[in-house]
Amino acid sequence: MVNVFKALGDSTRREILKLLSEKDMTAGEISENFNMSKPAITKHLDILREAELVSSEKVGLYVIYSINLSVLQESISNFMTFFKKEQDR
């Protein structure tokens, strides 16, 4: 869960997740939406992959990135348990 929230702490990574929530994309397609280098986008994608918020699949010459909503939902759900009243547990 720590890796997920660390990954979500950056606005660029949150924007990447927003883009991937609309459709799967290559790193090149993702980078077209930002004013930064492709290696910088790749670093953000690596952090998102380490947190398991995105997955990647090699298709021909390209790597296609997809959002992994189940990890995000599980992390948020687990985080919310910290705020439940003792009687609700």
Contacts in CASP RR format, 6 or more apart in sequence:
PFRMAT RR
TARGET T0000
AUTHOR 0000-0000-0000
METHOD contacts of the structure
MODEL  1
MVNVFKALGDSTRREILKLLSEKDMTAGEISENFNMSKPAITKHLDILRE
AELVSSEKVGLYVIYSINLSVLQESISNFMTFFKKEQDR
1 75 0 8 1.000
1 78 0 8 1.000
1 79 0 8 1.000
3 50 0 8 1.000
3 51 0 8 1.000
3 52 0 8 1.000
4 51 0 8 1.000
4 52 0 8 1.000
4 53 0 8 1.000
4 71 0 8 1.000
4 72 0 8 1.000
4 75 0 8 1.000
5 75 0 8 1.000
5 79 0 8 1.000
6 47 0 8 1.000
6 51 0 8 1.000
7 13 0 8 1.000
7 47 0 8 1.000
7 48 0 8 1.000
7 50 0 8 1.000
7 51 0 8 1.000
7 53 0 8 1.000
8 14 0 8 1.000
8 17 0 8 1.000
8 53 0 8 1.000
10 44 0 8 1.000
10 47 0 8 1.000
12 34 0 8 1.000
12 36 0 8 1.000
12 44 0 8 1.000
13 44 0 8 1.000
13 47 0 8 1.000
13 48 0 8 1.000
13 53 0 8 1.000
15 33 0 8 1.000
15 34 0 8 1.000
16 30 0 8 1.000
16 41 0 8 1.000
16 44 0 8 1.000
16 45 0 8 1.000
16 48 0 8 1.000
16 54 0 8 1.000
17 48 0 8 1.000
17 53 0 8 1.000
17 54 0 8 1.000
17 67 0 8 1.000
17 72 0 8 1.000
19 25 0 8 1.000
19 30 0 8 1.000
19 33 0 8 1.000
20 30 0 8 1.000
20 54 0 8 1.000
20 65 0 8 1.000
20 66 0 8 1.000
20 67 0 8 1.000
21 67 0 8 1.000
21 69 0 8 1.000
24 64 0 8 1.000
24 65 0 8 1.000
24 66 0 8 1.000
25 64 0 8 1.000
25 65 0 8 1.000
26 62 0 8 1.000
26 63 0 8 1.000
26 64 0 8 1.000
26 65 0 8 1.000
27 38 0 8 1.000
27 41 0 8 1.000
27 42 0 8 1.000
27 45 0 8 1.000
27 63 0 8 1.000
27 65 0 8 1.000
28 38 0 8 1.000
28 41 0 8 1.000
30 41 0 8 1.000
30 45 0 8 1.000
30 65 0 8 1.000
31 37 0 8 1.000
31 38 0 8 1.000
31 41 0 8 1.000
34 40 0 8 1.000
34 41 0 8 1.000
45 54 0 8 1.000
45 56 0 8 1.000
45 65 0 8 1.000
48 54 0 8 1.000
49 55 0 8 1.000
49 56 0 8 1.000
51 71 0 8 1.000
52 68 0 8 1.000
52 71 0 8 1.000
53 67 0 8 1.000
53 68 0 8 1.000
53 71 0 8 1.000
53 72 0 8 1.000
54 65 0 8 1.000
54 66 0 8 1.000
54 67 0 8 1.000
54 68 0 8 1.000
55 65 0 8 1.000
55 66 0 8 1.000
55 68 0 8 1.000
56 63 0 8 1.000
56 64 0 8 1.000
56 65 0 8 1.000
56 66 0 8 1.000
57 63 0 8 1.000
57 64 0 8 1.000
57 66 0 8 1.000
58 64 0 8 1.000
81 89 0 8 1.000
END
